[in-house]
């Protein structure tokens, strides 16, 4: 927690030198100056550390082993899913996700394998941010967190709440805690390598990520189509491309 506070403070100092592109501001992003500064900070860490490590991980570790690591962390997240099923009064999902956790933890050898999907138990993705949204808490302004990336005021509160249902929180060994946290971030970054080319083609990658995140979260909260006021990221990219062409 102390490290996270220091990262937030450093990002706040970076915001003083951030510049905004010309044009109308998005009302969902009232902290855009600070967010762009944190985004550049995260992007620098990604280009110099996270992306090279992820590429090396993919190159050195066989796909079946990487799949096992991903399955393990997905299973480790499942107590959070189950608790939020209950908080959202989704009793059918609660029963399905509880069964899924038991099956993958036992037959799947601690979650390394995913037999639950093979017997027709779909994966859930509920978290406390979605629970708050389910009961009417608005998203609030868009926020970019150091290292963790896109979020919102509501989802940041939800992220803190999810720590109480994350088994890694209760590890007494700091080395195990840091090791699992680092491997989880590496696994997530490796899964996102396929999106790098798409992001590189975006007119404004910051806007592309912001719109994609807000659209996805709206979809998750409503368990269906997003609201009309959530922009499709490709529209923003096309808009930027048109503007660039007209100059």
C-alpha positions as CSV (number, residue, x, y, z in Angstrom):
1,X,0.0,0.0,0.0
2,X,2.9,2.4,0.8
3,X,4.3,1.8,-2.7
4,X,1.0,2.6,-4.3
5,X,0.8,5.9,-2.4
6,X,4.2,6.9,-3.5
7,X,3.4,6.0,-7.1
8,X,0.3,8.2,-7.0
9,X,2.2,11.1,-5.5
10,X,4.9,10.8,-8.2
11,X,2.1,10.8,-10.9
12,X,0.6,13.9,-9.3
13,X,3.9,15.7,-9.7
14,X,4.2,14.7,-13.3
15,X,0.8,16.3,-14.1
16,X,2.2,19.7,-13.6
17,X,4.1,19.4,-16.9
18,X,1.4,17.6,-18.8
19,X,0.0,19.2,-21.9
20,X,-3.5,18.7,-23.4
21,X,-4.2,18.4,-27.2
22,X,-6.4,21.0,-28.8
23,X,-10.1,20.4,-29.0
24,X,-13.1,19.9,-26.9
25,X,-12.6,18.1,-23.6
26,X,-14.5,14.8,-22.8
27,X,-16.8,15.5,-19.8
28,X,-16.0,12.0,-18.5
29,X,-12.3,12.8,-18.3
30,X,-12.1,15.9,-16.0
31,X,-8.7,14.8,-14.8
32,X,-7.3,14.5,-18.3
33,X,-4.1,16.5,-17.6
34,X,-3.1,14.3,-14.7
35,X,-4.4,11.2,-16.5
36,X,-2.2,11.8,-19.6
37,X,0.8,12.4,-17.4
38,X,0.2,9.0,-15.6
39,X,-0.4,7.4,-19.0
40,X,3.0,8.6,-20.3
41,X,4.6,7.3,-17.1
42,X,2.9,3.9,-17.5
43,X,3.8,3.8,-21.2
44,X,7.4,4.5,-20.5
45,X,7.5,1.6,-17.9
46,X,5.7,-0.6,-20.5
47,X,8.1,0.2,-23.3
48,X,11.3,-0.2,-21.3
49,X,10.3,-3.0,-18.8
50,X,6.9,-4.7,-19.1
51,X,6.7,-5.3,-22.9
52,X,10.3,-6.7,-23.2
53,X,9.7,-9.0,-20.3
54,X,6.4,-10.1,-21.7
55,X,7.9,-10.8,-25.1
56,X,10.7,-12.8,-23.4
57,X,8.2,-14.7,-21.3
58,X,6.2,-15.7,-24.4
59,X,9.3,-16.7,-26.3
60,X,10.8,-18.7,-23.4
61,X,7.8,-20.4,-21.8
62,X,5.7,-22.9,-23.8
63,X,2.1,-22.1,-24.5
64,X,0.7,-24.9,-22.3
65,X,2.7,-23.6,-19.3
66,X,1.5,-20.0,-19.9
67,X,-2.1,-21.3,-20.2
68,X,-1.7,-23.0,-16.8
69,X,-0.4,-19.8,-15.3
70,X,-3.4,-17.8,-16.7
71,X,-5.8,-20.5,-15.5
72,X,-4.3,-20.3,-12.0
73,X,-4.7,-16.6,-11.7
74,X,-8.2,-16.7,-13.1
75,X,-9.1,-19.3,-10.5
76,X,-7.4,-17.2,-7.8
77,X,-9.7,-14.3,-8.7
78,X,-12.8,-16.4,-8.3
79,X,-13.5,-15.7,-4.6
80,X,-14.0,-12.1,-5.7
81,X,-16.4,-13.2,-8.4
82,X,-18.4,-15.3,-6.0
83,X,-18.7,-12.6,-3.4
84,X,-19.9,-10.1,-5.9
85,X,-22.4,-12.5,-7.4
86,X,-24.0,-12.5,-3.9
87,X,-23.7,-8.8,-3.5
88,X,-25.5,-8.4,-6.9
89,X,-28.2,-11.0,-5.9
90,X,-27.2,-13.2,-8.9
91,X,-28.0,-16.5,-7.2
92,X,-27.8,-18.6,-10.4
93,X,-24.3,-17.1,-11.2
94,X,-23.3,-17.6,-7.6
95,X,-24.1,-21.3,-7.8
96,X,-22.4,-21.7,-11.2
97,X,-19.3,-19.8,-10.2
98,X,-19.0,-21.6,-6.8
99,X,-19.2,-25.0,-8.6
100,X,-16.6,-23.7,-11.1
101,X,-14.2,-22.8,-8.4
102,X,-14.6,-26.2,-6.7
103,X,-14.1,-28.1,-9.9
104,X,-11.1,-26.2,-11.1
105,X,-9.4,-26.1,-7.7
106,X,-9.8,-29.9,-7.2
107,X,-10.0,-31.6,-10.6
108,X,-8.1,-28.8,-12.2
109,X,-5.2,-29.2,-9.7
110,X,-5.3,-25.8,-8.0
111,X,-6.6,-24.0,-11.0
112,X,-3.8,-24.9,-13.4
113,X,-6.4,-26.6,-15.7
114,X,-9.9,-25.5,-16.6
115,X,-12.2,-28.6,-16.7
116,X,-15.1,-26.4,-15.6
117,X,-15.3,-24.8,-19.0
118,X,-15.3,-28.2,-20.6
119,X,-18.4,-29.3,-18.7
120,X,-20.3,-26.1,-19.6
121,X,-19.6,-23.8,-16.6
122,X,-19.0,-20.3,-18.1
123,X,-16.4,-18.0,-16.5
124,X,-17.7,-15.0,-14.6
125,X,-16.0,-11.7,-14.2
126,X,-17.9,-9.8,-11.4
127,X,-16.0,-7.4,-9.2
128,X,-16.9,-4.8,-6.6
129,X,-16.8,-1.9,-9.1
130,X,-19.5,-3.7,-11.1
131,X,-21.4,-4.3,-7.9
132,X,-21.4,-0.6,-7.1
133,X,-22.5,0.2,-10.7
134,X,-25.3,-2.5,-10.4
135,X,-26.8,-0.6,-7.5
136,X,-26.7,2.8,-9.1
137,X,-23.3,4.2,-8.2
138,X,-22.2,6.3,-11.2
139,X,-18.9,5.7,-12.8
140,X,-17.5,9.1,-12.0
141,X,-14.5,10.6,-13.8
142,X,-12.1,8.5,-15.7
143,X,-8.8,7.8,-13.9
144,X,-5.5,6.4,-14.9
145,X,-3.7,4.6,-12.1
146,X,0.1,4.2,-12.0
147,X,1.0,0.6,-13.3
148,X,-2.6,-0.6,-13.0
149,X,-3.8,1.6,-15.9
150,X,-7.4,2.6,-16.9
151,X,-10.0,3.0,-14.2
152,X,-12.6,5.4,-12.9
153,X,-13.4,6.8,-9.5
154,X,-16.0,4.1,-8.9
155,X,-13.7,1.3,-10.1
156,X,-10.8,2.6,-8.1
157,X,-13.0,2.2,-4.9
158,X,-14.0,-1.2,-6.2
159,X,-10.4,-2.1,-6.7
160,X,-9.7,-1.4,-3.1
161,X,-12.7,-3.4,-2.0
162,X,-11.6,-6.4,-4.1
163,X,-8.4,-6.6,-2.1
164,X,-10.4,-8.0,0.8
165,X,-11.5,-11.0,-1.3
166,X,-8.1,-11.5,-3.0
167,X,-6.3,-14.5,-1.5
168,X,-2.9,-12.8,-2.3
169,X,-3.8,-10.1,0.3
170,X,-3.6,-12.6,3.1
171,X,-0.1,-14.0,2.3
172,X,2.2,-13.3,5.3
173,X,5.3,-13.9,3.2
174,X,6.3,-10.6,1.4
175,X,8.3,-12.5,-1.2
176,X,5.4,-14.8,-2.1
177,X,3.1,-11.8,-2.3
178,X,5.4,-9.8,-4.5
179,X,6.3,-12.8,-6.6
180,X,2.6,-13.7,-7.3
181,X,1.7,-10.1,-7.9
182,X,4.6,-9.7,-10.4
183,X,3.8,-12.9,-12.2
184,X,0.1,-11.9,-12.4
185,X,1.1,-8.6,-14.1
186,X,3.5,-10.4,-16.4
187,X,0.8,-12.8,-17.4
188,X,-1.7,-10.1,-18.1
189,X,0.8,-8.1,-20.2
190,X,1.6,-11.2,-22.2
191,X,-2.1,-11.6,-23.0
192,X,-2.2,-8.0,-24.3
193,X,0.7,-8.3,-26.7
194,X,-1.7,-9.1,-29.5
195,X,-3.3,-5.6,-29.1
196,X,0.0,-3.7,-29.5
197,X,-0.3,-3.3,-33.3
198,X,-3.9,-2.1,-33.0
199,X,-3.0,0.5,-30.4
200,X,0.0,1.7,-32.4
201,X,-2.3,2.5,-35.3
202,X,-4.6,4.7,-33.2
203,X,-4.6,8.4,-33.8
204,X,-4.5,9.1,-30.1
205,X,-3.7,5.9,-28.1
206,X,-4.8,7.6,-24.8
207,X,-8.3,8.3,-26.2
208,X,-8.5,4.9,-27.7
209,X,-7.8,3.1,-24.4
210,X,-10.1,5.5,-22.5
211,X,-13.1,4.9,-24.7
212,X,-12.5,1.1,-24.9
213,X,-12.2,0.9,-21.2
214,X,-15.3,2.9,-20.4
215,X,-17.3,1.0,-23.1
216,X,-16.2,-2.4,-21.7
217,X,-17.0,-1.4,-18.1
218,X,-20.5,-0.1,-19.1
219,X,-21.1,-3.4,-20.9
220,X,-20.0,-5.4,-17.9
221,X,-22.1,-3.5,-15.4
222,X,-25.2,-3.7,-17.5
223,X,-24.6,-7.3,-18.6
224,X,-25.3,-6.3,-22.1
225,X,-25.1,-3.5,-24.6
226,X,-23.4,-0.2,-23.4
227,X,-25.3,3.1,-23.1
228,X,-25.5,5.4,-26.1
229,X,-23.2,7.9,-24.4
230,X,-20.3,5.5,-24.4
231,X,-18.3,6.1,-27.5
232,X,-16.9,3.3,-29.6
233,X,-13.1,3.5,-29.6
234,X,-12.8,3.0,-33.4
235,X,-15.1,6.0,-33.9
236,X,-12.7,8.2,-32.1
237,X,-9.8,6.8,-34.0
238,X,-11.6,7.4,-37.3
239,X,-12.4,10.9,-36.2
240,X,-8.8,11.6,-35.4
241,X,-7.7,10.2,-38.7
242,X,-10.2,12.3,-40.6
243,X,-8.9,15.4,-38.8
244,X,-5.3,14.6,-39.6
245,X,-6.2,14.0,-43.3
246,X,-8.0,17.4,-43.5
247,X,-5.0,19.3,-42.2
